[in-house]
Amino acid sequence: DKLRQVDLLQLMLNATISDDVKITDDLNDKSTASKQLHKDEVIANMLLFMIAGYDSVSTVLASCTYVLATKNDIQEKLRAEIDEQEWNDDNQLSYDIIMNMSYMDIFLREVLRMYPIAIAATKRECNMTTIVNGHKIEKG
């Protein structure tokens, strides 16, 4: 018996239905009502997760690069902290060492605070001038 890795992809694959199931656009058709996913739904969801993950990482890296390019003092402090660390034989830092780099942690948290990833997703706009608990909220 092989152990299966339980992750989102595996759970979605376990929930797939075969291609021979009748797919219809009729929402009232109870014969096709199922809690299972079609193979195309799994593929579309995995693609979405990969793109969303890539986009957020690239946005954070771009923000970090911008801050480092415009703030020499921050760049110097971060470089000094990195240079102080003990590198392994493959010229890489271990996970434990990176997790203990306090200035790196502060830097990343501050960049995420200054340039939040989900700002576009959380933007709200009032459709019409409204009064809520005595406070006037203008349209727009």
C-alpha positions in Angstrom: 0.0 0.0 0.0 1.4 3.3 -1.1 0.7 6.4 1.0 -0.9 9.2 -0.9 0.0 12.8 -0.3 -3.1 14.6 0.8 -3.1 18.1 -0.7 -5.6 20.2 -2.6 -4.8 18.6 -6.0 -5.2 15.1 -4.7 -8.5 16.0 -3.0 -9.8 17.5 -6.2 -8.7 14.5 -8.2 -10.4 12.2 -5.8 -13.6 14.2 -6.3 -13.6 13.9 -10.1 -16.3 12.2 -12.1 -15.7 10.2 -15.2 -16.1 11.6 -18.7 -19.2 9.5 -19.4 -21.4 11.4 -17.0 -24.0 13.5 -18.8 -23.3 17.2 -18.4 -26.2 19.6 -19.0 -26.9 23.3 -18.6 -30.3 22.6 -17.0 -29.9 23.6 -13.4 -33.1 21.9 -12.4 -32.1 18.5 -13.8 -31.7 16.4 -10.6 -30.2 13.4 -12.5 -26.9 15.3 -12.9 -26.9 16.8 -9.5 -23.6 15.8 -7.9 -21.0 17.0 -5.4 -18.3 15.7 -7.7 -16.2 17.7 -10.0 -15.7 17.2 -13.7 -12.1 16.7 -15.0 -12.3 20.1 -16.8 -13.3 21.8 -13.5 -10.2 20.4 -11.8 -7.9 21.5 -14.6 -9.4 25.0 -14.6 -9.1 25.3 -10.8 -5.5 24.1 -10.8 -4.6 26.5 -13.6 -6.2 29.4 -11.6 -4.3 28.5 -8.4 -1.0 28.4 -10.3 -1.6 31.7 -12.0 -2.8 33.4 -8.8 0.2 32.0 -6.9 2.6 33.2 -9.5 1.1 36.6 -9.8 1.1 37.3 -6.1 4.8 36.2 -5.7 5.9 38.3 -8.7 4.0 41.3 -7.2 5.8 40.9 -3.9 9.2 40.5 -5.6 8.6 43.6 -7.7 7.7 45.6 -4.6 10.8 44.4 -2.7 13.0 45.2 -5.7 11.5 48.7 -5.8 12.1 49.4 -2.1 15.7 48.0 -2.3 16.4 50.1 -5.4 15.1 53.3 -3.8 16.2 52.9 -0.2 20.0 52.3 0.0 20.1 52.2 3.8 17.6 49.3 3.8 19.5 47.5 1.1 22.8 47.9 3.0 21.2 46.6 6.3 19.7 43.6 4.5 22.9 42.8 2.6 24.9 43.0 5.9 22.4 40.5 7.6 22.7 38.1 4.6 26.5 38.4 4.5 26.7 37.6 8.3 25.0 34.2 7.8 26.7 30.9 7.5 26.4 29.5 4.0 26.5 25.8 3.3 28.8 24.0 0.8 26.4 24.5 -2.1 26.6 28.3 -1.4 23.0 28.5 -0.2 21.3 29.4 3.1 19.4 26.8 4.9 15.7 27.3 5.7 16.4 27.6 9.4 18.9 30.3 8.9 16.6 32.3 6.7 13.7 31.9 9.2 16.0 33.5 11.9 17.0 36.5 9.8 15.1 39.2 11.8 15.8 42.2 9.5 14.7 40.1 6.5 11.4 39.3 8.3 10.9 43.0 9.2 11.7 44.1 5.6 9.2 41.6 4.1 6.4 42.5 6.5 6.9 46.2 5.9 6.9 45.7 2.1 3.6 43.7 2.4 2.2 46.4 4.6 3.2 49.2 2.3 2.2 47.4 -0.9 -0.6 44.9 -0.1 -1.1 42.2 -2.7 -4.9 42.1 -2.6 -5.5 45.8 -2.7 -7.4 45.5 -6.0 -9.6 42.7 -4.7 -10.6 44.6 -1.6 -11.3 47.9 -3.2 -14.9 49.0 -2.6 -16.8 51.8 -4.2 -20.1 53.3 -3.1 -22.7 53.3 -6.0 -24.7 56.2 -4.6 -24.4 58.8 -1.8 -25.5 57.0 1.4 -25.9 57.8 5.1 -24.8 55.1 7.5 -25.1 55.7 11.2 -25.2 59.4 10.7 -22.1 59.4 8.5 -22.5 60.6 4.9 -20.6 58.4 2.3 -20.3 60.1 -1.1 -20.8 58.2 -4.3 -17.6 56.9 -5.8 
